[in-house]
């Protein structure tokens, strides 16, 4: 990559970061292109040159947010720590993220997530789900998930969870219950796993 391409990528990333920060605070509707340009220290023309429209920028920011968040999860998945510790760190990270999102941005994000966006569906099917199944298999191997439960049943459970979370009228209520729901998702009604002696 030559110097021009590198500078272009850096500028695009700066715009995405600035837009993400503003969207997370105020939602996408209340933030103008001029506010993003000011936060990124670029001109509005530069934003339109790179992203064509605010709508395209919103889509790119959501893709950027998903990939950035997923990269953090990948680092967690690779840590040589037991399954329960990975789950606890996932819970903590989700709860922390939830406090940084405006209600409006979360609702808009969930709306895009549930609208059948080709990018999001493809990323979920090709990247997230296979990796998540590996994590669940790791939990089975370590004895924290019942190995008799099929991956198909686990995926159906995940799908039920996901579909409910995508309902527009419950999205922010779900956000407030992220930690409880994540614990319930992984540990069920009984609570944390019993000691295996």
BAVEXKOL-362578 format. One record per atom (N, C-alpha, C): residue in three letters; x, y, z. Coordinates in pm, whole numbers, always signed. Atoms other than C-alpha are relative to their C-alpha. Example, Ala and Ser with C-alpha at 12.3 -4.5 7.8 and 13.67 -1.06 7.14 Angstrom:
2
DOZA resn     c1     c2     c3
DOZA  ALA    +89   -119     +0
DOZA  ALA  +1230   -450   +780
DOZA  ALA    +90   +120     +0
DOZA  SER    -82   -119     -6
DOZA  SER  +1367   -106   +714
DOZA  SER    -77   +109    +73
This chain:
197
DOZA resn     c1     c2     c3
DOZA  UNK    +84   -119     +0
DOZA  UNK     +0     +0     +0
DOZA  UNK    +88   +125     +0
DOZA  UNK    -82   -121     +8
DOZA  UNK   +145   +335   -105
DOZA  UNK    -46   +104   +104
DOZA  UNK    +27   -102   -101
DOZA  UNK   +150   +650   +111
DOZA  UNK   -137    +64    -16
DOZA  UNK   +130    -61    +24
DOZA  UNK   -161   +797    -54
DOZA  UNK   -113    -88    +52
DOZA  UNK   +103    +95    -45
DOZA  UNK   -370   +484    +10
DOZA  UNK     -1    -11   +153
DOZA  UNK    -10     +9   -145
DOZA  UNK   -242   +466   +368
DOZA  UNK    -66   +121    +67
DOZA  UNK    +59   -123    -55
DOZA  UNK   -339   +829   +435
DOZA  UNK   -152     +0    -18
DOZA  UNK   +144     +8    +27
DOZA  UNK   -680   +772   +275
DOZA  UNK    -67    -92   +101
DOZA  UNK    +56    +95    -98
DOZA  UNK   -744   +469   +498
DOZA  UNK     -2    +59   +140
DOZA  UNK     -6    -62   -133
DOZA  UNK   -632   +659   +807
DOZA  UNK   -110   +105    +16
DOZA  UNK   +102   -105     -4
DOZA  UNK   -867   +946   +720
DOZA  UNK   -140    -63     +9
DOZA  UNK   +128    +70     -5
DOZA  UNK  -1158   +706   +657
DOZA  UNK    -25    -56   +141
DOZA  UNK    +14    +56   -135
DOZA  UNK  -1094   +537   +991
DOZA  UNK    -29   +111   +102
DOZA  UNK    +23   -114    -89
DOZA  UNK  -1081   +876  +1165
DOZA  UNK   -146    +46     -9
DOZA  UNK   +141    -39    +20
DOZA  UNK  -1421   +963  +1015
DOZA  UNK    -92   -104    +64
DOZA  UNK    +83   +107    -58
DOZA  UNK  -1568   +624  +1115
DOZA  UNK     +2     +7   +152
DOZA  UNK    -11     -9   -146
DOZA  UNK  -1437   +663  +1471
DOZA  UNK    -78   +120    +53
DOZA  UNK    +71   -120    -43
DOZA  UNK  -1573  +1018  +1501
DOZA  UNK   -151    -21    -10
DOZA  UNK   +143    +24    +19
DOZA  UNK  -1912   +917  +1359
DOZA  UNK    -52   -101   +102
DOZA  UNK    +42   +101    -98
DOZA  UNK  -1931   +609  +1582
DOZA  UNK    -15    +62   +138
DOZA  UNK     +5    -65   -132
DOZA  UNK  -1854   +815  +1892
DOZA  UNK   -125    +87    +13
DOZA  UNK   +117    -88     -4
DOZA  UNK  -2125  +1069  +1806
DOZA  UNK   -131    -79     -7
DOZA  UNK   +120    +82    +12
DOZA  UNK  -2381   +806  +1700
DOZA  UNK    -32    -72   +131
DOZA  UNK    +21    +71   -125
DOZA  UNK  -2328   +612  +2022
DOZA  UNK    -57    +93   +108
DOZA  UNK    +49    -96    -99
DOZA  UNK  -2399   +927  +2223
DOZA  UNK   -141    +51    -32
DOZA  UNK   +122    -72    +37
DOZA  UNK  -2687  +1078  +2025
DOZA  UNK    -92    -74    -96
DOZA  UNK    +77    +66   +105
DOZA  UNK  -2814   +825  +1771
DOZA  UNK    +37    +57   -136
DOZA  UNK    -43    -42   +134
DOZA  UNK  -2769   +855  +1395
DOZA  UNK    -80   +118    -53
DOZA  UNK    +86   -106    +55
DOZA  UNK  -3062  +1091  +1327
DOZA  UNK    +38   +140    +49
DOZA  UNK    -27   -131    -60
DOZA  UNK  -2950  +1371  +1559
DOZA  UNK   +139    +54    -33
DOZA  UNK   -137    -42    +31
DOZA  UNK  -2592  +1388  +1428
DOZA  UNK     +8    +39   -147
DOZA  UNK    -12    -48   +138
DOZA  UNK  -2519  +1592  +1116
DOZA  UNK   +138    -34    -57
DOZA  UNK   -129    +23    +67
DOZA  UNK  -2244  +1540   +861
DOZA  UNK   +100   +108    +41
DOZA  UNK    -91   -108    -41
DOZA  UNK  -2100  +1878   +960
DOZA  UNK    +58    -26   +139
DOZA  UNK    -50    +33   -134
DOZA  UNK  -2072  +1762  +1323
DOZA  UNK   +104   -111     -7
DOZA  UNK    -97   +109    +18
DOZA  UNK  -1893  +1445  +1212
DOZA  UNK   +129    +56    -58
DOZA  UNK   -117    -61    +64
DOZA  UNK  -1660  +1648   +989
DOZA  UNK    +83    +77   +102
DOZA  UNK    -70    -78   -103
DOZA  UNK  -1576  +1879  +1279
DOZA  UNK    +73    -92    +98
DOZA  UNK    -61    +94    -96
DOZA  UNK  -1510  +1586  +1517
DOZA  UNK   +118    -74    -61
DOZA  UNK   -108    +74    +68
DOZA  UNK  -1292  +1410  +1257
DOZA  UNK   +107    +93    -55
DOZA  UNK    -93   -100    +52
DOZA  UNK  -1115  +1734  +1161
DOZA  UNK    +23    -15   -151
DOZA  UNK     -4     +8   +146
DOZA  UNK  -1201  +1691   +792
DOZA  UNK   -114    +87    -54
DOZA  UNK   +109    -76    +60
DOZA  UNK  -1427  +1875   +549
DOZA  UNK   -119    -93    -28
DOZA  UNK   +118    +79    +37
DOZA  UNK  -1783  +1765   +471
DOZA  UNK    +19    -62   -138
DOZA  UNK    -26    +51   +136
DOZA  UNK  -1670  +1725   +109
DOZA  UNK    +78   -130     +7
DOZA  UNK    -80   +123    -16
DOZA  UNK  -1415  +1464   +222
DOZA  UNK    -90   -116    +39
DOZA  UNK    +92   +107    -43
DOZA  UNK  -1689  +1266   +396
DOZA  UNK    -84    -47   -118
DOZA  UNK    +81    +39   +115
DOZA  UNK  -1908  +1275    +86
DOZA  UNK    +83    -69   -109
DOZA  UNK    -89    +66    +96
DOZA  UNK  -1610  +1180   -134
DOZA  UNK    +23   -146    +37
DOZA  UNK    -29   +137    -46
DOZA  UNK  -1540   +872    +78
DOZA  UNK   -125    -86    +16
DOZA  UNK   +118    +80    -37
DOZA  UNK  -1894   +766   +174
DOZA  UNK   -126    +31    -81
DOZA  UNK   +108    -38    +91
DOZA  UNK  -2124   +937    -84
DOZA  UNK   -121    +63    +67
DOZA  UNK   +118    -55    -68
DOZA  UNK  -2410   +998   +162
DOZA  UNK     +8    -35   +149
DOZA  UNK     +4    +30   -143
DOZA  UNK  -2488  +1002   +531
DOZA  UNK    -52   -141    +22
DOZA  UNK    +57   +134    -13
DOZA  UNK  -2696   +686   +487
DOZA  UNK   +108   -107    -20
DOZA  UNK   -110    +95    +23
DOZA  UNK  -2394   +502   +341
DOZA  UNK    +98     +3   +117
DOZA  UNK    -91    -14   -115
DOZA  UNK  -2180   +638   +625
DOZA  UNK    -54    -77   +120
DOZA  UNK    +62    +74   -112
DOZA  UNK  -2427   +497   +881
DOZA  UNK    +23   -149    -17
DOZA  UNK    -23   +144    +26
DOZA  UNK  -2404   +152   +716
DOZA  UNK   +146    -37    +24
DOZA  UNK   -144    +28    -19
DOZA  UNK  -2023   +172   +713
DOZA  UNK    +39     +5   +148
DOZA  UNK    -30    -10   -144
DOZA  UNK  -2015   +279  +1079
DOZA  UNK    -49   -125    +73
DOZA  UNK    +51   +121    -64
DOZA  UNK  -2233    -15  +1181
DOZA  UNK    +89   -120    -32
DOZA  UNK    -92   +107    +38
DOZA  UNK  -2009   -254   +984
DOZA  UNK   +132    +13    +77
DOZA  UNK   -124    -27    -73
DOZA  UNK  -1704    -92  +1145
DOZA  UNK    -14    -37   +148
DOZA  UNK    +27    +31   -141
DOZA  UNK  -1859   -124  +1492
DOZA  UNK     -3   -151    +23
DOZA  UNK     +9   +146    -12
DOZA  UNK  -1938   -494  +1437
DOZA  UNK   +138    -62    -10
DOZA  UNK   -133    +58    +19
DOZA  UNK  -1588   -572  +1309
DOZA  UNK    +94    +35   +116
DOZA  UNK    -84    -43   -112
DOZA  UNK  -1421   -372  +1586
DOZA  UNK    -34    -80   +126
DOZA  UNK    +44    +77   -117
DOZA  UNK  -1628   -542  +1856
DOZA  UNK    +39   -146    -15
DOZA  UNK    -33   +141    +22
DOZA  UNK  -1573   -883  +1697
DOZA  UNK   +149    -26    +19
DOZA  UNK   -146    +16    -18
DOZA  UNK  -1194   -831  +1692
DOZA  UNK    +34    -12   +149
DOZA  UNK    -23     +9   -145
DOZA  UNK  -1209   -778  +2070
DOZA  UNK    -42   -137    +52
DOZA  UNK    +44   +134    -41
DOZA  UNK  -1408  -1100  +2111
DOZA  UNK    +99   -107    -46
DOZA  UNK    -97    +98    +51
DOZA  UNK  -1159  -1290  +1894
DOZA  UNK   +121     -8    +93
DOZA  UNK   -113     +0    -94
DOZA  UNK   -878  -1184  +2129
DOZA  UNK    -38    -76   +127
DOZA  UNK    +46    +71   -119
DOZA  UNK  -1085  -1311  +2421
DOZA  UNK     -7   -150    -26
DOZA  UNK    +12   +142    +32
DOZA  UNK  -1157  -1644  +2248
DOZA  UNK   +136    -70     -2
DOZA  UNK   -134    +59    +12
DOZA  UNK   -784  -1699  +2193
DOZA  UNK    +74     -9   +134
DOZA  UNK    -69     +3   -130
DOZA  UNK   -692  -1646  +2560
DOZA  UNK     -1   -142    +56
DOZA  UNK     -6   +136    -57
DOZA  UNK   -574  -1968  +2728
DOZA  UNK    -58     -4   +142
DOZA  UNK    +67     +0   -130
DOZA  UNK   -829  -1939  +3010
DOZA  UNK   -121    -92     -6
DOZA  UNK   +116    +90     +1
DOZA  UNK  -1114  -2171  +3117
DOZA  UNK   -125    +66    -55
DOZA  UNK   +126    -45    +60
DOZA  UNK  -1454  -2141  +2952
DOZA  UNK    -79    +95    +90
DOZA  UNK    +79    -93    -83
DOZA  UNK  -1631  -1983  +3255
DOZA  UNK    +60   +140     +8
DOZA  UNK    -64   -132     -4
DOZA  UNK  -1374  -1702  +3267
DOZA  UNK    -25    +76   -130
DOZA  UNK    +29    -66   +128
DOZA  UNK  -1428  -1631  +2897
DOZA  UNK   -143    +53     +1
DOZA  UNK   +140    -41     -6
DOZA  UNK  -1803  -1619  +2956
DOZA  UNK    -16   +123    +89
DOZA  UNK     +9   -113    -91
DOZA  UNK  -1764  -1385  +3254
DOZA  UNK    +55   +128    -64
DOZA  UNK    -55   -118    +67
DOZA  UNK  -1543  -1152  +3050
DOZA  UNK    -93    +50   -110
DOZA  UNK    +97    -40   +101
DOZA  UNK  -1801  -1157  +2769
DOZA  UNK   -115    +75    +64
DOZA  UNK   +110    -65    -72
DOZA  UNK  -2074  -1065  +3020
DOZA  UNK    +41   +140    +41
DOZA  UNK    -48   -129    -47
DOZA  UNK  -1866   -784  +3166
DOZA  UNK    +14    +97   -116
DOZA  UNK    -19    -86   +117
DOZA  UNK  -1778   -649  +2821
DOZA  UNK   -133    +47    -56
DOZA  UNK   +131    -37    +52
DOZA  UNK  -2140   -656  +2704
DOZA  UNK    -66   +104    +90
DOZA  UNK    +62    -94    -94
DOZA  UNK  -2259   -479  +3019
DOZA  UNK    +67   +137    -11
DOZA  UNK    -74   -127    +11
DOZA  UNK  -1986   -214  +2984
DOZA  UNK    -37    +71   -130
DOZA  UNK    +39    -60   +129
DOZA  UNK  -2069   -159  +2616
DOZA  UNK   -139    +60     +8
DOZA  UNK   +139    -46     -8
DOZA  UNK  -2437   -124  +2700
DOZA  UNK    -10   +137    +65
DOZA  UNK     +6   -130    -68
DOZA  UNK  -2367   +171  +2930
DOZA  UNK    +50   +112    -90
DOZA  UNK    -55   -102    +90
DOZA  UNK  -2188   +351  +2644
DOZA  UNK    -89    +31   -120
DOZA  UNK    +86    -18   +116
DOZA  UNK  -2472   +326  +2391
DOZA  UNK   -123    +82    +35
DOZA  UNK   +125    -72    -19
DOZA  UNK  -2752   +577  +2361
DOZA  UNK   -114    -94    -36
DOZA  UNK   +119    +81    +30
DOZA  UNK  -3101   +426  +2355
DOZA  UNK    -31     +5   -149
DOZA  UNK    +32    -18   +142
DOZA  UNK  -3153   +569  +2006
DOZA  UNK    +95    -80    -89
DOZA  UNK    -95    +74    +84
DOZA  UNK  -2832   +423  +1861
DOZA  UNK    -24   -150    +13
DOZA  UNK    +23   +143    -19
DOZA  UNK  -2905    +82  +2015
DOZA  UNK   -122    -44    -80
DOZA  UNK   +121    +35    +76
DOZA  UNK  -3256    +81  +1864
DOZA  UNK    +28     -1   -150
DOZA  UNK    -34     -7   +143
DOZA  UNK  -3120   +187  +1524
DOZA  UNK    +91   -116    -40
DOZA  UNK    -92   +111    +27
DOZA  UNK  -2843    -72  +1543
DOZA  UNK    -78   -131     -9
DOZA  UNK    +78   +123     +1
DOZA  UNK  -3090   -351  +1630
DOZA  UNK    -93     -4   -121
DOZA  UNK    +86     -6   +117
DOZA  UNK  -3321   -234  +1351
DOZA  UNK    +78    -41   -126
DOZA  UNK    -85    +37   +114
DOZA  UNK  -3037   -259  +1097
DOZA  UNK    +37   -148     +9
DOZA  UNK    -42   +139    -21
DOZA  UNK  -2931   -592  +1250
DOZA  UNK   -110    -97    -39
DOZA  UNK   +112    +89    +27
DOZA  UNK  -3279   -738  +1207
DOZA  UNK    -62    +21   -139
DOZA  UNK    +63    -32   +128
DOZA  UNK  -3355   -587   +866
DOZA  UNK    +47    -86   -115
DOZA  UNK    -47    +88   +106
DOZA  UNK  -3178   -860   +673
DOZA  UNK   +113    +61    -81
DOZA  UNK   -115    -59    +68
DOZA  UNK  -2871   -654   +586
DOZA  UNK    +92   -112    -49
DOZA  UNK    -84   +106    +57
DOZA  UNK  -2663   -871   +351
DOZA  UNK   +134     -9    +71
DOZA  UNK   -130     +0    -66
DOZA  UNK  -2338   -764   +516
DOZA  UNK     -9    -65   +138
DOZA  UNK    +11    +50   -137
DOZA  UNK  -2457   -837   +870
DOZA  UNK    -33   -149     +1
DOZA  UNK    +36   +142     +6
DOZA  UNK  -2622  -1169   +780
DOZA  UNK   +119    -85    -42
DOZA  UNK   -116    +75    +49
DOZA  UNK  -2314  -1282   +587
DOZA  UNK   +108     -9   +108
DOZA  UNK   -102     -2   -105
DOZA  UNK  -2079  -1177   +867
DOZA  UNK    -40    -94   +114
DOZA  UNK    +45    +87   -108
DOZA  UNK  -2292  -1358  +1122
DOZA  UNK    +13   -148    -39
DOZA  UNK     -2   +139    +44
DOZA  UNK  -2322  -1678   +918
DOZA  UNK   +142    -52    -22
DOZA  UNK   -132    +47    +39
DOZA  UNK  -1962  -1694   +797
DOZA  UNK   +108    +18   +106
DOZA  UNK   -106    -31    -97
DOZA  UNK  -1768  -1550  +1090
DOZA  UNK    -46    -27   +143
DOZA  UNK    +39     +7   -141
DOZA  UNK  -1962  -1518  +1415
DOZA  UNK    -49   -138    +42
DOZA  UNK    +58   +127    -43
DOZA  UNK  -2164  -1841  +1426
DOZA  UNK   +101   -114     +4
DOZA  UNK    -99   +108    -10
DOZA  UNK  -1880  -2082  +1336
DOZA  UNK    +93    +16   +120
DOZA  UNK    -92    -24   -112
DOZA  UNK  -1655  -1919  +1595
DOZA  UNK    -72    -21   +133
DOZA  UNK    +78    +18   -122
DOZA  UNK  -1932  -1920  +1853
DOZA  UNK    -20   -149    +28
DOZA  UNK    +14   +145    -16
DOZA  UNK  -1988  -2293  +1791
DOZA  UNK   +130    -59    +56
DOZA  UNK   -129    +45    -54
DOZA  UNK  -1615  -2347  +1854
DOZA  UNK     +8    +29   +150
DOZA  UNK     -1    -35   -142
DOZA  UNK  -1654  -2166  +2186
DOZA  UNK    -91    -94    +79
DOZA  UNK    +92    +92    -67
DOZA  UNK  -1956  -2381  +2278
DOZA  UNK    +60   -140     +9
DOZA  UNK    -68   +130     -2
DOZA  UNK  -1759  -2694  +2181
DOZA  UNK   +108     -4   +107
DOZA  UNK   -102    -11   -105
DOZA  UNK  -1480  -2573  +2409
DOZA  UNK    -65    -16   +137
DOZA  UNK    +75    +13   -125
DOZA  UNK  -1738  -2541  +2689
DOZA  UNK    -41   -144    +26
DOZA  UNK    +36   +143    -13
DOZA  UNK  -1853  -2898  +2620
DOZA  UNK   +122    -82    +40
DOZA  UNK   -122    +76    -28
DOZA  UNK  -1496  -3031  +2621
DOZA  UNK    +48    +20   +143
DOZA  UNK    -42    -29   -137
DOZA  UNK  -1427  -2862  +2954
DOZA  UNK   -106    -41   +102
DOZA  UNK   +103    +49    -90
DOZA  UNK  -1750  -3004  +3100
DOZA  UNK    -97   +104    +53
DOZA  UNK    +89   -106    -47
DOZA  UNK  -1938  -2676  +3141
DOZA  UNK   -132     +5    -76
DOZA  UNK   +123    +11    +77
DOZA  UNK  -2198  -2741  +2870
DOZA  UNK    -26   -148    -21
DOZA  UNK    +40   +140    +18
DOZA  UNK  -2387  -3069  +2848
DOZA  UNK    +33    -45   -142
DOZA  UNK    -44    +46   +133
DOZA  UNK  -2222  -3258  +2561
DOZA  UNK   -110    -74    -75
DOZA  UNK   +113    +66    +68
DOZA  UNK  -2553  -3434  +2489
DOZA  UNK    -86    +98    -78
DOZA  UNK    +79    -99    +73
DOZA  UNK  -2702  -3106  +2366
DOZA  UNK    +64    +24   -136
DOZA  UNK    -54    -15   +136
DOZA  UNK  -2663  -3084  +1989
DOZA  UNK    +25   +147    -32
DOZA  UNK    -26   -137    +46
DOZA  UNK  -2521  -2780  +1816
DOZA  UNK   -124    +60    -65
DOZA  UNK   +123    -48    +62
DOZA  UNK  -2849  -2757  +1625
DOZA  UNK    -94    +59   +106
DOZA  UNK    +86    -50   -108
DOZA  UNK  -3042  -2717  +1954
DOZA  UNK    +57   +129    +57
DOZA  UNK    -63   -121    -52
DOZA  UNK  -2790  -2462  +2079
DOZA  UNK    -21   +118    -95
DOZA  UNK    +20   -106    +99
DOZA  UNK  -2818  -2265  +1754
DOZA  UNK   -145    +47     -2
DOZA  UNK   +141    -38     -6
DOZA  UNK  -3198  -2273  +1777
DOZA  UNK    -24    +89   +122
DOZA  UNK    +11    -78   -123
DOZA  UNK  -3172  -2140  +2133
DOZA  UNK    +56   +141    -23
DOZA  UNK    -61   -129    +32
DOZA  UNK  -2941  -1863  +2012
DOZA  UNK    -93    +82    -90
DOZA  UNK    +90    -68    +95
DOZA  UNK  -3184  -1781  +1728
DOZA  UNK   -122    +56    +72
DOZA  UNK   +116    -47    -76
DOZA  UNK  -3481  -1754  +1968
DOZA  UNK    +37   +124    +80
DOZA  UNK    -52   -112    -79
DOZA  UNK  -3277  -1526  +2192
DOZA  UNK    +16   +122    -89
DOZA  UNK    -31   -108    +94
DOZA  UNK  -3166  -1315  +1893
DOZA  UNK   -127    +66    -53
DOZA  UNK   +123    -54    +58
DOZA  UNK  -3514  -1279  +1743
DOZA  UNK    -76    +86   +101
DOZA  UNK    +69    -81   -100
DOZA  UNK  -3662  -1155  +2069
DOZA  UNK    +73   +133    +22
DOZA  UNK    -78   -121    -23
DOZA  UNK  -3378   -904  +2116
DOZA  UNK    -17   +100   -113
DOZA  UNK    +14    -90   +115
DOZA  UNK  -3447   -759  +1770
DOZA  UNK   -134    +70     -7
DOZA  UNK   +130    -69     +2
DOZA  UNK  -3804   -654  +1847
DOZA  UNK    +22   +145    +39
DOZA  UNK    -26   -142    -27
DOZA  UNK  -3806   -273  +1832
DOZA  UNK    -55    +49   +133
DOZA  UNK    +60    -48   -124
DOZA  UNK  -4033   -232  +2133
DOZA  UNK    +68    -52   +126
DOZA  UNK    -69    +53   -119
DOZA  UNK  -3807   -434  +2363
DOZA  UNK   +150    +25     -2
DOZA  UNK   -144     -8    +18
DOZA  UNK  -3462   -346  +2233
DOZA  UNK    +72    +72   +114
DOZA  UNK    -71    -72   -106
DOZA  UNK  -3372    -89  +2499
DOZA  UNK    -19    -67   +136
DOZA  UNK    +20    +75   -125
DOZA  UNK  -3527   -293  +2781
DOZA  UNK   +101   -114     +7
DOZA  UNK   -101   +106     +7
DOZA  UNK  -3301   -579  +2667
DOZA  UNK   +137    +57    +36
DOZA  UNK   -128    -65    -28
DOZA  UNK  -3007   -339  +2679
DOZA  UNK    +24    +14   +149
DOZA  UNK    -15    -19   -144
DOZA  UNK  -3072   -265  +3046
DOZA  UNK    +19   -132    +75
DOZA  UNK     -8   +132    -65
DOZA  UNK  -3088   -639  +3125
DOZA  UNK   +112    -86    -59
DOZA  UNK   -104    +75    +71
DOZA  UNK  -2780   -738  +2925
DOZA  UNK    +71   -101    +89
DOZA  UNK    -78    +90    -87
DOZA  UNK  -2586   -884  +3218
DOZA  UNK    -85   -117    +47
DOZA  UNK    +87   +109    -47
DOZA  UNK  -2880  -1083  +3357
DOZA  UNK    -31    -98   -112
DOZA  UNK    +35    +87   +112
DOZA  UNK  -2980  -1214  +3014
DOZA  UNK   +119    -83    -48
DOZA  UNK   -119    +76    +41
DOZA  UNK  -2624  -1314  +2929
DOZA  UNK    +26   -113    +98
DOZA  UNK    -16   +106   -100
DOZA  UNK  -2596  -1507  +3257
DOZA  UNK   -104   -109    -20
DOZA  UNK   +108    +97    +23
DOZA  UNK  -2931  -1671  +3193
DOZA  UNK    +27    -83   -125
DOZA  UNK    -31    +69   +125
DOZA  UNK  -2825  -1756  +2839
DOZA  UNK   +103   -111    +21
DOZA  UNK   -107    +98    -16
DOZA  UNK  -2507  -1933  +2949
DOZA  UNK    -21    -98   +115
DOZA  UNK     +7    +86   -118
DOZA  UNK  -2600  -2073  +3290
DOZA  UNK   -140    -49    +33
DOZA  UNK   +135    +48    -21
DOZA  UNK  -2977  -2127  +3269
DOZA  UNK    -61    +50   +129
DOZA  UNK    +74    -43   -118
DOZA  UNK  -3224  -2096  +3554
DOZA  UNK    +68    -39   +131
DOZA  UNK    -64    +50   -122
DOZA  UNK  -3012  -2289  +3803
DOZA  UNK   +106    +97    +50
DOZA  UNK   -107    -91    -39
DOZA  UNK  -2738  -2027  +3801
DOZA  UNK   +132    -54    -48
DOZA  UNK   -132    +46    +43
DOZA  UNK  -2368  -2093  +3780
DOZA  UNK    +10   -150    +14
DOZA  UNK    -17   +144     +2
DOZA  UNK  -2251  -2443  +3711
DOZA  UNK    +36    -57   +136
DOZA  UNK    -34    +67   -127
DOZA  UNK  -2226  -2689  +3999
DOZA  UNK   +145    -44     -5
DOZA  UNK   -136    +53     -6
DOZA  UNK  -1883  -2796  +4118
DOZA  UNK     -3   -145    -45
DOZA  UNK     -7   +137    +50
DOZA  UNK  -1781  -3114  +3945
DOZA  UNK   +108    -74    +78
DOZA  UNK    -95    +76    -83
DOZA  UNK  -1618  -3330  +4212
DOZA  UNK    -21   -147    -18
